Each structure stands twice: as structure tokens, then as C-alpha cells.
């Protein structure tokens, strides 16, 4: 833990990943503590392509806690931000009193400045709150010297943030306790477990902002009979099946269950009153495309999943990624070439067999997909050692570039 | 029952209505007998706007059973057609042996010619099989002098056809017997019960033919966990609620439950693997429009329901129909005037309050809806006495106009 004896702020910078659920989280049993009605499971995406970077500084000169998100100062008094700050400070105080070290209690009475940016456009419609809260909690913990289980704190910022506290394949066990102490994330397998697994984020052009997930899931819990049945009776066995498929690296089982669970989540949104729609006509075309592609090959080579928006996330294996990118490019012809259409990990090029195009047999839909981000499974949050990468300057204010 | 002593064919012509379910039928427990996994409930639409007309002729001169649908000869050997013909002939034989009348047994050994037309374009995407099979069974029964319960025969042509055997508000009780003898339609209230109730069919322009309902519901039964829960645990209480709402003429209760059940049906389609989509972006806009319209007035004035296709059927009350038609015309501006946009019962005109347009606050979507058919609750099948309206001529062949 860094120390400051002079007036210069103590500064820590970390990064944290985005995660994409394959068994979906939808619905809280406790709004305050953010306790879910079912367990969920996600894949952590690689930070080379998608990450949040957060710098936290503290100094006795700071008058108040402040936060800047993507270059804009935001209200630090949001209840969920306050929960995370309060919890981390509580854990830091607890740790110090246990260790009976009194020398650095000062830092806990200091105010913090927080600055956070995403390396992906907000317009991409990717849920950034999971990476954001995971990064905030991880960075605060570094600053205050808090170690050990932190997913329970991240969870209180944004439910799915708890899963971004680990790399690889991560489950969030719903827990049973009313105080939420057992509602924590846990790594199922590390990022090295399944090196062939690849991820494509298909960024769909959406007309407007859909219903937010916080209010959406609240309405679902209140009105959807099917959601209750899903949480009580369907998800428990799906969690076991999914963990087993991942352990065995069984792509067909993993992919089929991923698609079924995405569709069931969206089904419960439609069973909500009034109904919530996250999938649009482009999303539905992607779904049809994937099923026709797999049917052509007589095996599950590609699987889709959709969160609370129209973007598709595709899971596939290294051997098939190149062809599937071409398929997407063919059936959603962009204005740009494949090179500009595809961001992130390069995939190499290939030409499409005519019989594949014919078997899919869909009318191409120009500009339905803006671009693809190509990535893979990645590690959990990291500390950035290079002080040149801090987002806050020596004055504790955001650097111009941040 | 008409008789023929010479060689001229015996001819009967009847009409039967379309019905639109408010508690949906989706899924069979017996494919052969067409026995459903849950009860359902529908409103019979008025035949002035939507009907099937069927003429059946029999003659000792006919060499074989034949059928013409909408001007085109079709295969009489379809299993479902054969089920209906066989059942009606069996009932006729049974009745005659009971009555010990032997004089007219001859008619039963004669072949039939069947000619059937709809007064609405097939392109409208309205399920015509319910009206079609109801009309076929009703007409055959007239010809052969069969009386009494016929919905069990119509059910074996097309499940929902059993509900078109009655006017007004009709439930199809799923029954329990393996032989289906108790899986019958029953009138809940006659068409005169709720004279203020009005129906608007919003014909949406669809790109292509969706998955057929027979194969769709089969896949749903095999793969959707949510469908099973719906059928077992949700529909039984909804049937009671719906019957009570109709008896009380409580539009808010009727409308809310109608919308919820439509959405739950489409949710189970989405939970099917691979998923089935019947709603498109226009359907979803209609759904949002209805909820915003109702929210503006702080009460449920309008309700939607969708079958296995993108067309919306709107239930509302006489007092609101005029304004809602204008709302649809405003937010889905057609190329034509309101006059041509609206077919069927006239509704009168009105101007839209600016604050209503603002409250709905949607971007108008030109040509999303082709036209509206305005209708109301109507009676069950009828016999057409005027021989000029027979679809088959004295030679037993379709008249040119049919």
C-alpha cells in the first residue's frame, strides 16, 4: 500500500474487465444489498479489447469525494457509489484494528478523487457498469490496503460487477443469507482453461436506449410468473450443466445452453407487464443466422447471447471464427471493408463456400451491424504500475487526456 | 335435411366466423386427436367483416370426394380433412341407426364436393384454418342431418376451429380423457352480452411467412420449460379470471389479462429451441403504443393480442375506437387516407389532442400497417338459404366467381 507523507496525493490505477453471462442474472430478492433471485455464470472478456481503467487518489488536501466518468464529473452521492466507498473504508478500518497498526489511519480520513474511463465507446451499448464497479472496488481496495474477498463489495455497486472481479469462467452464487454475506463470485476455471474459446461482440445499430436493467428487472420480479419459475426451478440445474460443460470444454453443450438461457431471459422480459423488449429485428436475424449456420454443419459451432440490449455476443472456437466473421460480413454488409468492420483480435480471412450462403438463404441486411469486436477469455482486474498511465495528475484532477 | 331423388346434387352452403383467442392455445398433448395442454378462450368476430363460406354438394354422380379452397383444388386426402369427413359420416350413420330411418341412407354412400372461400385476403395473415374447418364441419353436418355437439369434430380439423363453432365468448375446455371426448368448446356468453366491445385488426406488412403453428407448437412442447409451467400452473387461474372479467364486462381486467396472456404465449415461443419469433418491430411498436396510450389516460382503454404472426388484434370499447384508429393512422401513416386505411365497420372521425401525441412521443413509422379491419363480436356458423349464393353449380363444380 502506497504512503504519503507530504501533500502529494496517494494514487493507484487499476483496470477491470467486462463479463458476459451465459447463465443470466435477472431479478433481485433484495434491492438494497443487490441479492439475486438466481445464481449466474459468466465469461470474463480480455482487457486488451474491453476494459475500464480507474485511478483513485487520496490526499489531505481534497475537500470532498469526487468522481469523473469518461471525462465528465458525476454525482458522488449516488447510493451505489456510496455503498462501495463505505464498505471498502469499513473493511480497511477493520483490517487495521485487527493488525493494530496505527501509523496509516490518516489515509482513511482523507477524501478521494476517482477518475474512470472505458476503452470502448458507450454508444457500443455494452454494459459498462460491471467493469466500472469492479474496477472502482479493486482500485479503492489497493489504495486502502484491503485484501481478500471483494466481490461482495463490487456486487453492491452493480450485481454483475461481482463477476468482473475474477478472470476466466466465473459463477455468482446467489447465497441464502438475508445479509448477503454468502452472495459472492467464485472462479470456476481460470482464463487459461479453454484457450480455443473466442468471443465476437456484434455491435448492432439501435434506434434508442432500451429500458434500464435496474428498473426492468424490478418490474419482471413483480409481474412475471415465468421469471419466478425460471429462478426457482430451471436455473439451479442449468448452473450445474454449464459448469460441467465448461470443465469438459464441451462447446456443443456450452453453446446450446448459452443460447437457451439467453432466450429464456428474453422470454421473461416479454412475460413482464408491460413487456420489455431488448432484441430488435437485427438481433433476431443474428439468432436465425446462427441456427442456420450450425444446422448446415450439423453441429453447434457458434452460439449467441444477448444482454439487456440488441448487441449479440457470439461464442465460438478458434477454428470457426474466421468463417463466421465472413458470414456476418456477408449477411450484414457494412459500408466498410472487413478490415475496418472487425476490431480487436485479428482473425485472418477466408472465402465463403457458396453452399453455405445458400443453406443460410437469408436476404442480406445492409448496415444492420456497425462493427465486430473480436476478443477472447481474459484475466481479472490488474494494477497498472506505470505512473504515466494515471488518469489523475499530481493536482488530483483529471489529466486532459482522461 | 335436403333430399335428392333425381341426379341433381344435394347442396348446402354455410358461413363460419374467425375467432381470436384472449387466453392462448399453444401446445398439444395428443397430435392425432388435437388435444391441447391447456384450456383457451376466444372472442368470435363478426362475419360481416371476416368469414369463410363453404358449399358442400353430394350426388350419386360424383366419382370421388373433392375440395376447392379459394378457387384452387386441393388434396382431399390430407389427414385432418379426412378426420372431419370420417367423423361426420360416422355421426350421421349413428344417428340414422338410432332413429331407424332407412330411406335416406343413400346420401351417406355418396361422394361430396366441397368449395370454400374466405372474404378476407389470405395475404392478410389472419389464421383462416379455424373458420375454414368450423365451416366445413358445420356444412357437412347440415348436409348429413347431424345435430348436437360438433366442436369435437371441428377440433380434429384444427384445434382452434372448435371455438369458431359458437358466437360470442367461447372457451375450449382442454378436458382430461385420453379419447378427447371432453375436449370441447362451450359458449361463455353470447354475442349480445357486451355490445360496446369493438375489435380492430391491424394488418402488418410482414417480410415472410413465419413458422407454422403446427410445427411451432410441437417444438415448444418438446423444448420449452416455461410452456409447461404456463400450461400447468398459470392458465387454469387465468381462465377463471378471464371468464369473470367477461361476465362482469370489466374492460380493464379483460384487457390487462388479454395483453399478459398474449405476451406470455410469445415468451414461450422465445423459450422454444430454436426460438420462434412471431412479433416483428411493427408489432412491438404497437405494443408500446397501446401501453403509452393507456398510461396517458390512466386506465386500460385498449388491449392488444397477437397470434402466430405479426398482426395485432386490438380490443377496445365503442367510446374509444374512433380516437385509437386516429392514433394508429398518425403513428403508422399509410399512403392512403383514413377512409381507405380503415375497412369494415365505420368508426367516425376525430382529431387527436396534441397532448396525447406528445404523451405517446413515438417517431411515426410510415407504412408499418397496411390497413385496419374494424369489426365487433359476432354469432357462430349460419346456414345460407339463398341458393344463388351456393359456391357449387348444378353440375357440382365451382361456379366461376367462387
Interface residues (C-beta under 8 A of the other chain):
Chain A: X207 X225 X226 X229 X230 X233 X234 X256 X259 X260 X263 X264 X266 X267 X268 X270 X271 X272 X273 X274 X275 X277 X280 X281 X284 X287 X291 X363
Chain B: X207 X225 X226 X229 X230 X233 X234 X256 X259 X260 X263 X264 X266 X267 X268 X270 X271 X272 X273 X274 X275 X277 X280 X281 X284 X287 X291 X363
